Amino acid sequence: MAVPKSLRATVRELDNHRCAYCQSPEILAVTPFEIDHIVPQKAGGKTELDNLCLASPECNRHKYARQTAVDPQTNHQIALFHPRQQAWADHFVWNEQHTHLIGLTPAGRATISALNMNRPRLIHLRQLWVKLGYVLSE
């Protein structure tokens, strides 16, 4: 089911025009961000606000239909971070340079790994954003 335009706008506002996962700002991206079904439609996820978030194309493609991933620290299968049910700051923190995300919890570490949230091109972009004085979320 297509996401209605008004619901898309609400999701963008709710996520502050940032990827709900990697926190990249949509305004600094070349490609418009996508609306992600947190619980995929294939798994019964509904097209409603509590199951939608804004995602960068790269995060969305890495996530695809995943709901779980392996925590690289424990090797256990873990539910991915859920942007509508969990607080981002409880699961992730920036390194001192604001270029790398660090997982604080099994869900945070598994999500960073599965979505490749510290991919080299994104790290390079984050370095540029920081130099430009663009503050990434805390």
VOSEDO-470236 format. One line per field, with one value per residue: x, y, z of N, C-alpha, C, CB in turn; residue in one letter. Coordinates in steps of 0.001 Angstrom, whole numbers, plus 500000, padded with zeros to 6 digits. Glycine has a CB too. Layout:
BEGIN
n_u = c(X;...);
n_v = c(Y;...);
n_w = c(Z;...);
ca_u = c(X;...);
ca_v = c(Y;...);
ca_w = c(Z;...);
c_u = c(X;...);
c_v = c(Y;...);
c_w = c(Z;...);
cb_u = c(X;...);
cb_v = c(Y;...);
cb_w = c(Z;...);
resn = c(A;...);
END
This chain:
BEGIN
n_u = c(500836;500563;502009;500083;500255;499887;500441;503096;504245;503773;505348;507905;508092;507854;510202;511995;513054;515203;517090;515700;517270;520229;520463;521128;520768;518094;518081;520715;521297;521629;519712;516211;514785;513280;510137;509984;508682;508668;508127;508052;505771;505419;505633;503381;503258;501711;500520;500754;501183;502596;504166;505855;508744;511191;513743;517077;517997;520083;520176;517598;517701;519625;518314;515885;513712;514305;513984;515416;518831;522270;523943;527071;528764;527850;527012;524375;521054;519136;516410;515977;516598;513757;512301;509905;509145;511284;513809;516176;518597;518964;520084;522143;525169;527271;530696;533518;534184;531895;531458;531236;528881;528095;527059;525066;523618;522539;520587;521207;523874;523444;521766;523386;525342;523802;522552;524691;525674;527943;529230;531868;531511;529475;530653;532619;530966;529817;532070;532481;530054;530337;532563;531359;529850;527460;525394;525085;522532;522088);
n_v = c(498817;502170;505014;507577;511036;513021;511575;510902;513442;513964;511963;512803;515243;514329;512850;514842;515518;513821;510790;508166;506207;506442;509141;511016;514165;515008;517276;517686;515692;514125;512548;512165;511145;508055;506529;504256;501100;500039;497567;495311;495284;492746;491212;491737;494353;497500;500318;502812;505543;504722;502718;503663;505348;507867;507215;507078;506404;504481;503317;502276;500418;498626;497707;496649;494038;493240;492460;491696;491260;490249;490866;492155;491987;490031;487958;487184;486912;489747;492008;494688;498218;500130;502852;504113;503028;503064;505119;506972;507946;506214;504004;504643;506524;509281;509255;511197;512935;513113;511453;508720;506235;504719;501791;501442;499457;496008;496092;498543;498072;495885;497067;499116;497540;495889;497780;499025;501477;502957;503299;503887;506104;507564;508257;509958;511996;512857;513948;516170;517538;518191;519885;521975;522966;521847;520477;517262;515137;514560);
n_w = c(500000;499127;500741;501971;500951;502959;505277;504804;505022;507726;508930;508098;509485;512154;512388;512218;509746;509311;508903;510627;511618;511044;511468;509527;507963;505878;504259;503562;501850;498642;497438;497861;500996;502151;503033;505546;506356;509476;510779;508361;505561;504482;506716;508037;508856;509231;507294;508934;511220;513596;512637;510738;509477;508678;506387;505237;501840;501696;504316;504347;502254;503188;505450;504452;504567;507070;510511;512587;513654;513971;516970;517005;519184;520976;519403;519276;517982;517526;518029;515771;516241;517006;515816;516641;519012;520689;522201;520422;521549;523678;522601;520862;520372;519491;518370;519584;517492;516057;513871;513745;514639;517726;519197;522013;523136;522718;520654;519446;518555;516815;514927;513861;512653;510844;509174;508189;509186;509646;507259;504890;503011;504212;506615;505648;504610;507028;508253;506602;507071;509770;509632;508278;510273;510852;513166;514327;515607;519117);
ca_u = c(500000;501311;501852;499458;501116;499779;501141;504520;504636;503769;506523;509078;508108;508098;511611;512799;513688;516436;516925;515416;518308;521588;520326;521551;519745;517634;518410;522097;521435;521337;518514;515169;514661;512149;509330;510243;507788;509558;507776;507739;504431;505456;505518;502136;503347;500672;500871;500234;502253;503398;505014;506568;509777;511972;515008;517921;517918;521066;519709;516400;518090;520290;517314;514942;512618;514849;513471;516442;520195;523199;524743;528452;529467;527403;526623;522975;520074;518494;515470;516541;516075;512420;512255;508659;508965;512500;514488;517441;519723;519147;520734;523260;525882;528309;532057;533863;534234;530560;531568;530897;527885;528481;525889;525094;522829;522538;519781;521987;525005;522916;521238;524539;525954;522904;522267;525987;525508;529240;529831;532897;531017;528700;531629;533206;529953;529707;533234;532194;528975;530890;533383;530446;529184;526151;525415;524300;521731;522700);
ca_v = c(500000;503429;505879;508839;512217;513688;510736;511094;514738;513807;511164;513670;516184;513570;512459;516057;515494;513043;509346;507720;505250;507005;510556;511914;515154;514893;518494;517610;514509;514324;511780;512261;510005;507171;506143;502850;500334;499495;496155;495248;494874;491291;490595;492204;495752;498342;501658;503753;506347;503979;501736;504330;506306;508379;506482;507365;505279;503445;502582;501534;499271;497646;497129;495919;493409;492730;492892;491295;491130;489733;491814;491714;491777;488807;486990;486805;487540;490801;492872;495969;499436;500509;504303;504612;502440;503218;506412;506851;508198;505072;502916;505121;507736;509648;509366;512595;513710;513040;510804;507300;505865;503658;501142;501345;498291;494998;496575;499581;497464;495071;497977;499742;496520;495453;498881;499553;502887;503625;503049;504888;507334;508322;508838;511103;513061;513383;514813;517428;518230;518747;521040;523056;523415;521224;519646;516037;514983;513940);
ca_w = c(500000;499063;501904;501566;500997;504261;506251;504516;505593;509183;509279;507930;510612;513384;512409;512097;508421;509447;508908;511993;512007;511079;511801;508451;507630;504495;503521;503098;501002;497226;497116;498896;501884;501906;504187;505861;507232;510499;510627;506933;505159;504301;508037;508636;509265;508653;506833;509918;511801;514574;511954;509651;509838;507572;506283;504080;500904;502044;505497;503977;501431;504053;506355;503613;505325;508336;511807;513547;513147;514977;517747;516791;520453;521647;518369;519451;517110;518314;517313;515384;516850;516536;516039;517247;520340;521477;522071;519703;522464;524574;521862;520036;520752;518523;518884;519862;516249;515445;512563;513872;515633;518638;519775;523469;523523;521660;519523;518781;517836;515717;513908;513200;511805;509769;508259;507764;509506;509657;505947;504619;502370;505188;507547;504938;504617;508385;508467;505901;507766;511004;509226;507908;511464;510985;514361;514258;516820;520306);
c_u = c(500880;501021;501241;500376;501072;500498;502648;505030;504708;504996;507783;509203;508469;509575;512551;513620;515074;516100;516741;516481;519672;521626;520874;520426;519376;518048;519835;522346;521055;520004;517472;515104;513347;511382;509511;509118;508699;509361;507316;506309;504350;505273;504269;502165;502339;501225;500174;501416;503158;504327;505809;507636;510475;513316;515783;517818;518880;520628;518509;516743;518812;519290;516376;513829;513101;514090;514468;517795;521064;523929;526194;529236;529098;527108;525207;522110;519227;517494;516167;515900;514745;512216;510981;508450;510167;513110;515870;518628;519935;519980;521982;523885;526914;529683;532361;533822;532881;530597;531158;529819;528394;527197;526044;524429;522969;521736;520533;523121;524524;522408;522372;525173;525076;522665;523541;526039;526820;529980;530778;532392;530229;529623;532269;532215;529813;530878;533011;531110;529484;531746;532528;529679;527787;526197;524507;523627;522515;521897);
c_v = c(501245;504266;507201;510038;512903;512900;510829;512377;514656;513030;512022;514641;515470;513190;513643;516081;514834;511564;508911;506763;505944;508496;511509;512893;515076;516101;518476;516410;514851;513684;511948;510985;509275;506932;504636;502287;499626;497983;496033;494781;493362;490545;491085;493634;496613;499695;502648;504385;505578;502952;502351;505253;506771;507664;506950;506169;504142;502638;501721;500306;498202;496965;496199;495332;492870;493286;492566;491276;490627;490891;491357;491451;490444;487655;486452;487562;488494;491554;494199;497111;499804;501998;504841;504078;502652;504602;506203;506958;507085;503974;503329;506364;508010;509539;510859;513480;513788;512439;509341;507120;504686;503094;500985;500076;497225;495451;497653;498991;496653;495955;498663;498761;496184;496544;499549;501070;503655;503339;504193;506185;508198;508959;510068;512278;513674;514310;516180;518227;518889;519975;522240;523601;522857;520242;518436;515835;514287;512743);
c_w = c(500000;500309;501437;501809;502371;505356;506056;505175;507118;509648;509174;509109;511916;513515;512175;510807;508460;509321;510370;512516;512139;511395;510735;508154;506145;503664;502955;502192;499560;496852;498220;499728;501640;503196;504372;506711;508235;510599;509181;506652;504985;505620;508770;509121;508514;508214;507745;510645;512762;513940;510811;510208;508569;507566;505068;503132;501261;503267;505135;503142;502251;504983;505605;504474;506668;509530;512915;512845;514299;515648;517602;518080;521094;520686;518550;518444;517953;517438;517000;516167;516191;516840;516687;518661;521256;521225;521458;520672;523486;523920;521097;520653;519655;519174;519058;518628;515536;514045;512585;514939;516442;519239;521271;523983;522439;520431;518741;517959;516639;514579;513152;512225;510599;508734;507752;507983;509660;508349;505587;503977;503342;506226;506915;504906;505991;508705;507813;506623;509041;510684;508855;509106;511636;512139;514153;515602;517923;520721);
cb_u = c(499050;500946;503225;498145;500702;498305;500681;504765;503641;502486;506636;508986;506739;507222;511865;513723;513809;517144;518159;514054;518391;522266;521016;521942;520235;516118;518236;523032;520557;522463;518859;513796;514760;512619;507802;511591;506875;509301;506646;508713;504026;506774;506769;501779;504761;499543;500469;499263;501661;502492;504166;505594;510793;512152;514759;519421;518208;522435;519343;515437;518982;521398;516510;515661;511991;516333;512115;516118;520736;524212;524286;529177;529158;526172;527594;522502;519183;519554;514163;516366;517094;511295;512440;507463;508691;513520;514604;517540;519504;517793;519766;522786;526565;528077;533102;535232;535258;529937;532976;532157;526535;529467;525652;524422;521329;521968;518427;522542;525823;521786;520318;525586;526225;521577;521386;526252;524721;530085;528734;533924;530144;527664;532719;533610;528604;529646;534515;531762;527839;531728;534277;529470;529130;525724;524975;525187;520459;522801);
cb_v = c(499999;504224;506112;509037;513209;513880;509275;511142;515841;513097;509918;514456;516880;512304;511394;516189;516922;513336;508621;507050;504102;506768;510823;511116;516572;514730;519700;517554;513348;513748;510287;512539;510449;505837;506532;502690;499293;500173;495674;494327;495576;490876;490892;491333;496284;498540;501883;503048;507512;503288;500598;505118;505687;509919;504964;507638;505764;504082;503554;502433;499729;498322;498236;494804;492274;493079;492230;489900;492500;488749;491875;492742;492913;489101;485836;487091;486470;491780;493108;496191;500601;499627;504984;504231;500964;502100;507123;507935;509500;504513;502321;505422;507591;511083;508668;512670;513108;514424;510914;506461;505527;504178;499786;502548;498672;493685;497130;500556;496566;494154;499030;500217;495257;495008;499909;499212;503014;503166;502886;504291;506991;507413;507796;510697;512525;512235;514149;517146;517260;517681;520667;522572;524875;520518;520459;514808;514204;514940);
cb_w = c(501213;497776;502631;502316;499906;504638;506135;502989;505166;509645;508361;506596;510750;513414;511361;513297;507873;510807;508233;512052;510977;509761;513096;507169;507985;504455;504424;504279;501533;496361;496920;498256;503342;501307;503993;506586;506412;511873;511676;506241;503864;503656;508872;509760;509036;509651;505331;510924;512515;515549;511425;508762;510839;507674;506205;504508;499497;502308;506643;503212;500278;504877;507049;502823;504507;508458;512098;514168;512571;514340;519280;515982;521419;522459;518360;520905;516393;518903;518153;513886;516720;517219;514752;516377;520210;521134;523454;518608;523193;525001;520909;518599;522175;517980;517918;520477;515314;515385;512056;514225;514966;519751;519129;524077;523744;522196;520021;519802;518779;516221;514550;514242;512618;510350;508941;506275;510757;510874;504857;503739;501165;505877;507935;503490;504152;509402;507902;504451;508090;511760;508047;506858;511467;509671;515607;513880;516517;521474);
resn = c(M;A;V;P;K;S;L;R;A;T;V;R;E;L;D;N;H;R;C;A;Y;C;Q;S;P;E;I;L;A;V;T;P;F;E;I;D;H;I;V;P;Q;K;A;G;G;K;T;E;L;D;N;L;C;L;A;S;P;E;C;N;R;H;K;Y;A;R;Q;T;A;V;D;P;Q;T;N;H;Q;I;A;L;F;H;P;R;Q;Q;A;W;A;D;H;F;V;W;N;E;Q;H;T;H;L;I;G;L;T;P;A;G;R;A;T;I;S;A;L;N;M;N;R;P;R;L;I;H;L;R;Q;L;W;V;K;L;G;Y;V;L;S;E);
END
